[in-house]
Amino acid sequence: MDKLDILKDIGEKVRKKRSDLGISQTELAHRIDKDQQSIHRLESGNINPSYIYLLEVAEGLGVSLSELLTIVI
C-alpha cells in the first residue's frame, strides 16, 4: 500500500464515520475549529494531515485515533 492509498483510506474512514453520525463536513469542521474545505481535502485523500489534526478529527467524530489509522493490508 503506497502513501496515496493510505491517505485515501483514512479519508474514506473519516467520511464514513461522519456520514454514519449524520453530520455534514461543515458540522465536523465547526466541531474542530477548521473549515469545510479542509475536511473535504482530508476525505478526498488530498492532504497529508498532521498527527494533531487527526487527533482533532477523531475527537470531533467521537472515535479513537487508532480507529482512523487501522489499515487493512
C-alpha positions as CSV (number, residue, x, y, z in Angstrom):
1,M,0.0,0.0,0.0
2,D,1.5,3.3,-1.0
3,K,1.2,6.7,0.6
4,L,-1.7,7.9,-1.6
5,D,-3.7,4.7,-0.9
6,I,-3.2,5.2,2.9
7,L,-4.4,8.9,2.7
8,K,-7.4,7.8,0.7
9,D,-8.2,5.0,3.2
10,I,-8.0,7.5,6.1
11,G,-10.2,9.9,4.2
12,E,-12.8,7.2,3.5
13,K,-12.9,6.2,7.1
14,V,-13.5,9.8,8.2
15,R,-16.2,10.2,5.5
16,K,-17.9,7.0,6.5
17,K,-17.9,7.8,10.2
18,R,-19.1,11.3,9.6
19,S,-21.9,10.0,7.4
20,D,-22.8,7.4,9.9
21,L,-23.2,10.1,12.5
22,G,-25.4,12.1,10.1
23,I,-23.3,15.2,10.2
24,S,-22.1,17.4,7.3
25,Q,-18.5,18.3,6.6
26,T,-19.4,21.8,7.8
27,E,-20.6,20.5,11.1
28,L,-17.4,18.4,11.6
29,A,-15.3,21.4,10.7
30,H,-17.2,23.5,13.2
31,R,-16.6,20.9,16.0
32,I,-12.9,21.0,15.5
33,D,-12.5,24.7,14.5
34,K,-11.5,24.0,10.9
35,D,-13.0,25.0,7.6
36,Q,-15.2,22.8,5.5
37,Q,-12.7,22.7,2.6
38,S,-10.1,21.2,5.0
39,I,-12.5,18.3,5.8
40,H,-13.2,17.9,2.1
41,R,-9.5,17.6,1.3
42,L,-9.0,15.1,4.1
43,E,-11.9,12.9,3.0
44,S,-10.6,13.1,-0.6
45,G,-7.1,11.9,0.4
46,N,-5.7,15.2,-0.9
47,I,-3.8,16.2,2.2
48,N,-1.2,14.6,4.4
49,P,-2.7,15.5,7.8
50,S,-0.6,16.1,10.9
51,Y,-0.9,13.9,13.9
52,I,-2.6,16.7,15.9
53,Y,-5.1,17.3,13.0
54,L,-6.0,13.6,13.0
55,L,-6.4,13.7,16.8
56,E,-8.8,16.7,16.5
57,V,-10.8,14.9,13.7
58,A,-11.0,11.7,15.8
59,E,-12.3,13.7,18.8
60,G,-14.8,15.5,16.6
61,L,-16.1,12.2,15.4
62,G,-16.1,10.6,18.9
63,V,-13.7,7.8,17.8
64,S,-10.2,6.8,18.8
65,L,-7.2,7.8,16.6
66,S,-6.4,4.1,16.2
67,E,-9.8,3.6,14.6
68,L,-8.9,6.1,11.9
69,L,-5.4,4.7,11.3
70,T,-6.2,1.0,11.3
71,I,-5.4,-0.1,7.7
72,V,-6.3,-3.5,6.2
73,I,-3.4,-4.7,4.1
